[in-house]
């Protein structure tokens, strides 16, 4: 890639922060055990050893399998892995996604866990029609992770809503 090509692009990250109704060890298990991760993300063969490689079994609608490698693992506080996939479009062109997904966990009051998720490395053209820096701080995105945490903990949804824990909010950070 030439310097001019690089200047014509910018990198953005998705940032999600929320408090989950689960102790940190339970949330860590949902991130690090294949059968639990599959319940809210994709079927997988995850290992949490640094340098370990695993695959998320994305279906055809997701572009196929997603190759991952553990970049950092500090149980039960931090898990970071690469996320590499490709998709062939109907016109025959191919797009490649090469990003990094990082989960940071910290305990909060009442046995809950603060989750900070950063999915970085998305590249968009510098002249992208949306001024990312001018966006409102939050864009709503509903993720199934909160539902998995509720199901595992069996806490009433009404209590979670009263605390403002739902819906999970994601904001785009330039």
N, C-alpha and C positions, 0 to 999 in steps of 0.2 A: 504494500500500500504506500502510495506516495504521500509526502507531507501535505499536499493539497487535498488528497482524498481524506486524510485524517482530520484536517481542519473543517471539512464539510460535514463532519459527524460529531455527535456529542453522546456521552454515556449518561444513562439515567438508572436509578435504582427504585425498587418498590420497597416501602417500609411499612411494616405492620407492628403495632404495639397494642397489647391488651393484657388484662388480668384474667387468668383462667381459674375456675373453681376446682383446683386440684393441687396437691402438693407437688413440689418440684420433681420428686422421684417418679411420680406418675406421668407427668408431662414428658420427662426424659425417656421413659419407656415408650411413650407414644411416638417419639422421634427415632428411637434406636432399635426397636424390636420389629422384625419384618412383618409379623402378622398384625401388629397394632398399627404400624405405619401404613400398611395396605388398606386398613379400614377408612382412612381419611385422605390418603394420597393416591398411591398406585401399588399394585403388586410389586415386590422387590426382593432382593437378597442382600439387604444392607448389613454391613459390618461397620463398627465404629472405630476401628483401629486406624490411626493416621496412616495415610498412603493406601488404605484398603480401597478396592474398586468394587462397585456394585452396579446393578442395572434396575431402573424403574421401568416396568413393563407397560409403556404407553401403547395404546391401541393405534390403529391406522388414523383415527380422527385427531390424534395428538402427534402424528408424524412418526410413530413407531417407538422403539426402545430409547430410553434416555440413559446415556453412559454417565456415571458419577464416580468421583474419587474423593475420599475423605481428606480434607485439607487441614482441619484442626478438630480435635476432640478432647474435651475436658469435662467429663461426666461429673455432675449433672448440670453443668452451667453453660457449655458452649459446644455447638456442633456446626461445622462448616464443610460444605462439599461443592465440587464443581457440578454443573448441570449442562451436559452437552447432548444436543439432539439435532436432527435435521428433518426437513419436510420437503417432499417433492410436490409442487403445485400442478394443477391440471394443464397448465401451459408448458410443462416440462422443466420450468425453472426450479431451483432448489434454494431454500433458505436454511442457514445454519444458526443455531442458538448456542452460544458458549458463555454461560453466566456462572455466578457463584451464589449459593444460598447459605445464609448463616442464621442459626437460631441461637439466641442468648436468653438464658433463663435466670431469674433471680426470685428468691422467696419473698413474699409480701405477707401482710398481716392475715390472720385467720386461716393459715395453712394454704393460702392461694399462691399462685405463681405468676410473675410478670414475664410475658413472652415478648421479646423483640426479635422480629424476623426481618432480615434485609436480603432482598434478591437483587443483586447488582450485576451490572455489565450489559444492560440492554443498550444497544446502539441505535440511535435515530439520526436522520439527516439534520444538519444544523438549521436548515430552513423548514423544519417540521412545522406544519400549520398551527400547532398549539404551542403557545409560549409557556413551557413547563414551569419556569420560574414565577410566572404570574398566576398560576393556578391557586385556587383556594387550598388551604392546608390539608383538607381531607377529601378523598374520593371514596364513596362507599363501595365496598366489595364484600360480599357475604361469602365466608369460607366455612367448610364443614368442620373445621378443627374445633370450634366451640361446641358443636353438637356431640362430637366424640367425647370431649371432656365432660359434658353434662351426663352422657350415658354412662361413662365409667364411674363417676362420682355419685350419680343418682341424686343430685341436688335439685330442688324444684326450680324450674325456669323462672318463675315469678320472682324469687329471691335474687337471681342473677340479673334480671332486668331492673329490679329496684336499685341495685348497686351500680347500674350503668355499664355492666360488663358486656352486654350484647347490643347491637350487632358488632361484630369485629370490624374495625375500621382500618382501611389501608390508605396511605397517602403516598403520592408520587414525589420522590425527592430528586431534584436535579443536581 
